[in-house]
Amino acid sequence: KDMPAKDKEDLRRVVFFCGSFFFSGRQIPGIDADQLPLVLPVGDKADGDTIRIVKFEHYLAPSELTTSMAKLKSDDIAFDKRCANCTKAFVDVGSLLQHCQQAGHQPIYLSDEKMDNSAKPAQLEVFIAYVNLALDRALGERLARWGQEFIDPQNMTEPTDRRGESLGVRVYEAFSCNFGLLRSPSGTASLSLTVDLRAKVVRTLSLLNHFCGNQDPRAFNMKPQDQAQAKRHWIGEVVISMHDKRCYSVVDLIFDKSAATMPVEGLGMSHAEYFEKRKGITLKYPTAVPMVAVLGRKNQTIFLPPEIVAGNELERRVKEQLPMIASFAPEARNKAIDKIRAYLVPGAQKSKGAGGMLPALGIQLHDGRLSAKAQVMSVPRMLSAGIEIPSSRGDNWAPLVNKADFNINPGRANTLNVILVYHERLEQGAETVYGKIRTLVNNMNSSFRLSNRPIEMVRAGDNERHWGAVEKCLGGLNQSHQNIFILDFNNPKGPSDPAYPVIKRILGANGYLSQFVNFKTYAHDQPRDIKRSSIILQGVARQILQKTGVRLWWVSVPRSLPTPSVFVGVDVFHAPRMYDPQLKKKVAKGSCAAIIVQVYRGGNEPSPTVEIFSKTFAREPGKEYDLGEALKTTVSSALRELNVAPQSCVVWRDGIGISSIEGEAMEEINGVKAGLNNDGPVGSEAKRDIPLTYIVCQKRIDTKLLAKGVPGEPDGKYGAPSGTLVEGIQGLEHDTFYINGNAPPYSTAKPVRFIVVHNDKRMEQVPLPELTWDLCHDYPNWTGPIKVPSVVQMAHKLAELGGSFTDVGSSINSSKFKNTVHFL
């Protein structure tokens, strides 16, 4: 407490709180081991909450990262270019010594740290947590935080449409940065900084603009029926505060209060005065209504003026433009790296009070970027109806698949007895559109065909009148009908249909395949663009056949893979917390885990149908792990249902973080082994010994691959093409490779990191990157390469579908859906 105010502020900059502990970039005066436990604040004059310090550790850099001090002798004196008494770092020794002489400070002596018996090397996990907290602090001093990213509020664009009219949004550059550990070619650990440039989009139209339209907000009053409609629309919706970019759930609209008339509880001022004095925001319309009641921290209700609140949901025309207005080319990302890197170079930032904090903590970057050799993998061999798909069409083979002819005699094909559910607003055109889809499906001459006419025509309305009509139809269905297929032409009032998950749950429990066609997205009964309608309906026709299990195209895999092989995909879907109007707070919905097991028999003859077994598991909200028993049960059931004795198994698991690999992944590996090798509980004696590979897929990473050494072009101008493989960036513990799945021309593709957690010796001859890339072409719902192998994407789709059900997918009839891809 006797420390000068400037020194207090300087120390405060390098203290980072994290839950029940905190880090400090240098020793805190007055905190010594012989004084613990210590209660702060001490005395009546100190401010702030009371905390009790029971233990502290003096850490050095991790031994895995320390190389330069290895030869330092006990009588040597060495120091780096940091000040021990303040948060400053210098570009050279002369500048450091001059500062110390003028300020009465001292350099940091490395020999003191080395000879301090109380100091010990930090664990890698502790060190990474510390440097990332420091990085957040450094970025927060110069940039504004928005969620997990940081933005420059002054650096934004307001995109326009083709006519030059504003799209009503602002797009900000958002920086996502983190430190991580990599394994160098020599096997030692190294610290790396990853910088990603993302887009943050916010609407410029406030709720006040939405309510008032072109009228003057100062004189605008809503009628009671309009107020009720506004409440029905906005309560429960997520909005964004335009001044601090925080998102909130709306709990009420207060139409009899304004910012000028509503007081802030306990402060003796109105909300208009509060925003002016505390936030520095002078409201333009302080008397405008309504006040927007939102859910703040700890489920407390706070009130926001409508002119600083915007809806979080973007208009459809804006969503359609997002790939163009919210994407960044490689050059822009390259500049973002340079901008962030400047924070880590002593003297690069000259702003008062913000420059050089990270260098002062000993965190600096080497010149240049992390480089690694890359190769572009070739498109795998693919066949559609016996015709080879040329590699030149490896980015989109839909036109070839649409013309496929499987030459199955219609008399030998299975006829799908279609129940056509159509919205009452589609009365005139439903049968015509059905005829178009039927023609597209039947022209492929596959093993499944649509009936000439629907066996039932079900007229439906919205919501309860939609799923009620479906339930009534199924309840009175003739039991002699086989191969029932539900085709639902819906026309919701909004962009999505709230009846969709209800009906899919009903159909899923009974094992009925179904296909929905959203006429709100495009009105196929009165198309303005015949070509666009045809493209969409061709996709519908492909989905219908693929849901029945027809393999529209076949992808080859490396011949060194022992066959028959079992491919397993695992993912867990966590539904976002939603506002509950009864409880008046956000509540979490249960999570849904999905496991896909697919059999690959091998051989040169492509299989005409898929062999798939899928299963969902309802779980506690947010529960990602503990899937060992679920994997054992699913894999064991799949081998039995699909009648296969596999010679190998490859698992791709989405959703496991680096810190959870050792514990959670190993538990799942044991579960898969139990399902493959025996019928007993996890950990019991195995009856077989099937070689297993287990790979973690990490999609949410900040890594981008930029080209280097392109003749005549600066480094970083171009991104990596589709199929780019990088194996030179290795994780600390496990073999790692990166693959660019797809590479759109208007942006920079994000690769997926694949971590090989387990690989039996008998699988070492299998080229795992090639196998992974091949299966990125096998996803039935996309005629182009995707980011992850098909079994993982299918697991994601199934988990997302089950997670939308009220029972979180527990009612899906796995046995009836065997050998179908019902969840597309």
Helices and strands as residue ranges (DSSP letters): H 5-13, E 15-18, E 21-24, G 33-35, E 38-40, E 51-53, E 58-60, G 63-65, E 79-83, H 93-103, E 107-109, H 110-115, E 119-121, H 124-142, E 144-146, E 149-157, E 169-183, E 189-203, H 207-212, H 224-234, E 238-241, E 247-254, E 263-264, E 269-270, H 271-277, E 291-295, G 297-299, E 301-304, G 306-308, E 309-311, H 316-325, H 330-341, G 342-344, H 357-360, E 374-376, E 382-384, E 387-388, G 391-393, H 398-402, G 410-412, E 414-423, G 424-426, H 430-442, E 448-450, E 456-460, H 464-475, E 484-490, H 500-510, E 513-518, H 530-547, E 554-555, E 565-573, E 578-580, E 585-587, E 591-600, E 612-619, H 628-642, E 648-654, G 658-660, I 661-665, H 666-677, E 692-698, E 724-726, E 735-739, E 752-759, G 761-763, H 768-775, H 790-803
